[in-house]
Amino acid sequence: MTSKERLQATLDHRQPDRIPMDFGGSAVTGVHASIVAALRDYYGLERRPVKVHEPFQMLGLVEEDLAEAMGVDVAGVFGFKTMFGFPATEWKPFRLWDSLDLLVPVDFNTTVDVNGDLLIYPEGDITAPPGGRMPKGGFFFDCIIRQEPIDDTKLNVEDNLEEFGPIGEEDIAHYRRAAQAAASGGRGILASVPGTYLGDIALVPAPFLKHPKGIRDVAEWYMSTRTRRPYIHAMFERQVEYALANLARIHAAVGDAFDAVFTCGADFGTQKSTFCSVASFRELWFPYYRQINDWVHRNTRWKTFKHSCGAVEPLIPSLIECGFDILNPVQCSAARMDPRHLKDAYGSNVVFWGGGVDTQKTLPFGTPDEVRREVLARCEIFSRDGGFVFTSIHNVQAGTPVRNLIAMLDAVHEFNGAGVRV
């Protein structure tokens, strides 16, 4: 099988010739730029600065030569603009804390505050309030909350729709080019599409807007899902209208080049529980997710990809019912997320894209043998009857030992019967 055929078989719950693997295909299955650099060194690839294509989390671009060395089966197609509102199309040098030379988008403009923290600006405009902060010595940015005072008598749903609306020709041209480039490598394609992330808390503070209005504070947003529910419904209704129109335009441009589309990254779980009850999920989110998933399934061959960290097992039946084909990152360390239970209970109805190894403890802090044993166990459980794409539980973080990453990759290849790659 080719990589694309392998992914398609997996998404159709058919048994592929081996487990497909994704590292770098999305903003939640990525690799920190420092680790991309370390892996390039390990494999003896051409030495050049890594491109930071997703500056919010400082994810590095997994280019074709590294993808081939690792055995990756998935290529990513990303939106035209980054989380800070500028495109990643032209590049300039950047040194991270005087230790790592990288390439960043040309509008990746930063200043250093009195604490030594790195501040980054929406659309690269340093005259605007900064949208993100990287603590001194840190490895990624946190959103800066820029919440204007809220007067409920004047709260206008249009304020929370500022970042949504019809996408432009520039975006359409970008998706067309990106789809063609991704297809040229023969890998399956996971595409991130705009406007479908209903209440994704990473996007609520709008680090890409210079002066965000509406409900932009994280705590205020979560409280509003209970106390201002009519407002949230009105927002989701309008957002979905825009999203469906934009999906139609993207599909007209790229056809069925995409195998899966990242349709939502809103987290619904903590380490121990869900953020909301099943009843609240079904009342507030379910109908809008279903509209998006139904449109995709009626009009395309794409599969829909739902990301949610945490202990979301109680919500999985509802996620399946509203039409999601894929669940990521499959956080097996969270409560009630035992991998064997998940596979037995839900494996025939949803693809598990992730869960391959724990990125909180095992991968960064375990021994190579512990990594190998966990990877082999997860592959044995999740790969039965297809429906499993191997990747770690969320992005590979800075500071992860290269020996553990190689142990992880070698274990996947060992399970697949391909032997150890050198």
N, C-alpha and C positions, 0 to 999 in steps of 0.2 A: 504494500500500500504506500501511496505517497502520504506526506504529512496532511494534506488537505483531505484525502480520502479517509485517513485514520481519524481525524477530528469529526468528519461527517458521520462516520459509522458510530462513533462514540455518542454523538448528539442524538442519533436515531436509536440509541440503546441496542445497537448491534455490537458484537464482540470484535474489536479491531485486532490487527496482527500484534500490536503492542500498545501499551498505555501512551496516549499523546501527552506532551508536556508543554507547559506555558511558563515562561519567565520573560516579562517585558511586554506582554500583550495588552496591558491595561494599567490604570493608575492604582489598582489594588492587587496586581500580580506582578509588580515591578521589582526592580533591583536598585538599591541606592547607588549613586554614581561612584562612590568610593569602592564599592564591591565590584561593580562593572570593571573598574580599572584593575583591581586585584585579579579578577578572573582573566582579563586579557593578558596580564603578566604571566599567570600560571600556564595558560595555553600557548605562550610564546607568540602571541599575535603582534601585529605592527603596533609600535608604541606611538600613541597619539592621545591628546586630551579627550576625555569622554564628554559627549554632549549631554547636558542636562535638559532633557526635553520636557520634564514636568517639574518646575522649580519649587512648587509648594512642598513636595516631599523630597525634592532633590533626587529624583529618579534619573538614572542614566539610560541612554539609548542602547539597547542590545542590538548591535549592528549585525549584518549578515554573517560575517566571519565568526563572531562569538556565538551567535545562534546555532551555527553549524557545528562548532566545537562542542557546545553543550548538548546538542541533540534536541533543540527546541522545535516544536511542531506548529506554533501559533505566531502569527504576526499581528501587531496592533495597528489600528487606524484610530488616530486621536482627533479631537476637534481642532478647528483652526487656531483657536486662542487658548492660552494656558489659564491656570487658576488666577493669575494676576492680570488677565485681560490683554496680554500682548501675544503675538504669534511666535512660534519657535521655528522660524524659517531662515533667519540669518544669525550668525554667531560671532561672539567676541570672547577673548580670554577672561578667565576669572580664577582667582586663587582662593580656595576655601581654607581660612584660618592659617595661611602661610604653610600649608602642608600638602595640598593637592591642587594641581593645575587642571582646570576644566574648561569647557566651552559652554557658554550660556547664551540665551537669546539676546539680541542687541538691545532690547528695551528692559533687560534685567538690570535695573538701576537701584543701587542701594546706598544707604548712609549708615554710619555707626553712631549710636546714641551714647549718652554719658556713662551707661553701664557697660559699654562695649558690645551691646547687642547689635545685630545686623537688621536694619529696617529695609523693607522692599515696598515698591509703590505701584498702585494700580495704573495700568497702561504705561508704566515706566515714567510717570509724571511726578518728579520729586517736589513739585509745588503743591501737590495734593497730600492729604493726610496718608500716612503709610497704611498698607493693608495687611502686612505680615511682619512678624518678628522672629528672628532666629536667635535664641539666647547665645551669649558668648561661649564659644566652644561647642555649640550644638551642631546638629546635622540636618535639620529641616525647619521649616517655618511654621509658626502658629498664627492663626487669624488674630488680628487686632479688632476688638469689638468697637464699632463706631455707631452706637445706638443713639439716635436723637430722642429727645423726650417724647413720650407717647401720650397723646390726648385721645382717649377712646371716642370722643365726640367728633374728632376730625380724622380718625384712622381711615385710610383710603386703600383699598385692595390694589389699586394701580401702583402704589408705591412698592409693593412686593412683587410686581410684575415687570419692573423696569428692565431686568435682564432677559426677559422672554420676549417673544415676538417672531415675526417671519425672518428666517435667515436670509442673508444676502447672497448675491451671485459669487462673491469672493469665497464664502463658505462652501457653496456647491462645487465650485471649481476645485477647491482644496480636497473635498471628499472624492471627487473624480480622480484627481492625480494620486491621492494617497491609496485609493483602492487598487489602481493600476500598479503602483509600486509594490504594494504588499503582495499582490497576486503573482508578481514576477518571480518571487522566491519559492513558489510552490507550496507554501504553508497555508494552513487554515487561517481565517481572518476573524478577529474579534474587533468590532468597531465600537467606539464610544460616540453616541449620538446626543445632540443637544436638547435640552428642555424637558426631559422626561424624569428628572430626579426630584420626585415630590418630597419636599421637606428634608432633603439631604443636609444634615447639620454642618457639613464642611462648606456648603455653599450658602447657607442662610446669612452669614456675616458679609457675604459679597465682597471678598477681597479684590475682585476685579473691577468694582465700581469706585469712582472717586468720592462720591458723597451718597452712600446708600441711605434710602429712606424706608419707612415701614418698620416691621418687626425684624430686627437684625441681631439682637442679643440672644445667645444660645439658651440661657435659662428662660428668658421671656418667651422664646419660641415654643419651648416644651410646655410651658404653662398655658400658652395660647391654644395649643391643640386641645386643651380641656375648657379653658375659660372663654375663648374667642372662636369656638368651633364654626359658627356660620361664616366668619371671615376666612378661615382656612378652607372651608368648602368652596367659597367663591373664588379664592385664589387658585385652588386645584382645578376647578372647572375651566377657568380661562387658560391656565397653563396647559392643560391637556388639549384644548382646542388648537393652540399654537403648535404643540408637539406633533399632533397628528398631521397637520398641514406640512410641517417641516419634514416629517418622516416620508411623506408622499413625494416631496421634492427630492430628497436624498435618494430614495429608491428609484425614481425616474432617472437619476444621474448615474447610479452605480449598478442597478439591477440586483441580481442575487449574488454579487461578488462576495458579500459578507456571509459568513457562516453563523455568526452570533453577534448580537448587539447588546452592549452594556446599557440597560435601560434604567437602572436605579441603583444608587449607592447609599440610600438612607439606612442607617443602622437602627435595628430594633431590639438589640440585646446588650446586656451587661455580662460580666463574668458569671453572674448567678441567676439572672432572671431576664424577662423581657422589659422593655421600656413602657409598654402599654399592655392592656388586656387584649385577649383575642377579640372580644366584643368591640372594643374601641378601634382596633385595627380594621375590622370588617366594616364598621360604620364610616370611618374617615378615609382610609387609604384604599381599601379593597375595590370599590367601584371604579376608581380612576386608573388603578393598575390594570384592571380588567379591560377597560376601554383601549388602553395602549397595547396590551398583549393581544387582544382580539384583532385589532387593526393589523398588527404585524403578521399574525397567523393567517388572516384572510388574504392579505395582499402580497406577501413575500414568502420566501423559504427560510428566512432568518429564524434563529432561536433567540429567546430573550433571556438575559443574564441578570439575576438579582444578587446584589452584594448586601450582606448584613453580617456584621460581627456579632459575637456573643451567643447567649443561651436562647436561641430562637426556635428550639424544637416545638413548643406549643403552637407556633405560627406557621410551621411548614405545611400542614394540610391546607391552610388558607392561601399560602403563597402558590401552591400547586393549583388550587381551585381557580384562582384569579389568572392563571395562565403562564406563570413563569416556568421556563424549561430548565433553568440552570440556577443552582445555589452556590454562592461563594461567600466567605472563604472556608466555610465548614470548620468552625472553631471547636475542635474536639476537646479542648481543655475546659470549655465552659460547661456549666451544669446541664445535665440531660442530653449532652451532645456526644454520647458514646458512639464511635464509628460503626460498630457492628449493629447496634440498634437502628442508627440512621439508614444504613444500607438495607437492612431487613424490612424496615417499616416503609421507606419512601423510595428506595433505589429504582423501582420499576417506573416511577412517575417523575423523577427529577434527576438531572445530571449533577453530580457533585464535582465542582471545579475548584479544587483545593482540598485541604485537610491532609496533605501529604506529609507534613512534618510541622511541629510546633515551633513558631518563631518567637515565642515569649521565653521559652526555657531550653528545649532540646537543641535547636539549631545554633543559637548563640552561645549557650553555656554547657552543653553536653559534650561528651567525647565523640570522636568519629564513629566508634562502635555503637554507641547509643543512638546516634543519628541513623546509622545503617539499619539497626534493628527496628527502629520506629518506622522508617520509610518502607521497609519490606513488609512489615505488619499491615500498614495502611494500604499498600498496593494489593496485598492479598485479600483484604476485606472489600475495598471499594471497587476493584476492577472486575469483580464477578459479574458476568453478563453485560459488560460494557457500562457506559454511563459514568465514566470517571476520567477527568483530565487532571494530571498530576501538576500541582504547584504547591508551594508552601502556604501556610495559613497567614495570608496577607503578605506585604512586601518584605523582601530580604533587607534587613536593616544594617546600617553602618556598624562596623565593629564585629560583624559575624566572622568567625575564623574561616579562612579559605579552606583549611583541611576539612572542616565540617561541610562546607558547600560541595566539595569534591566527593566526600563520603555520601552525601545526599544524591548527587547526580549519578555516581557509580552504582548506588543501590538500585536506582530506577532502571539503569541499563542492565544490571544483573538480573533483576526481576523480569525484564523484557527479553532476556536471553541473548542480549547483544554484547555481553562482556563489558569490561572496563575500558573506557575511552582514555587515550593518552594523547 
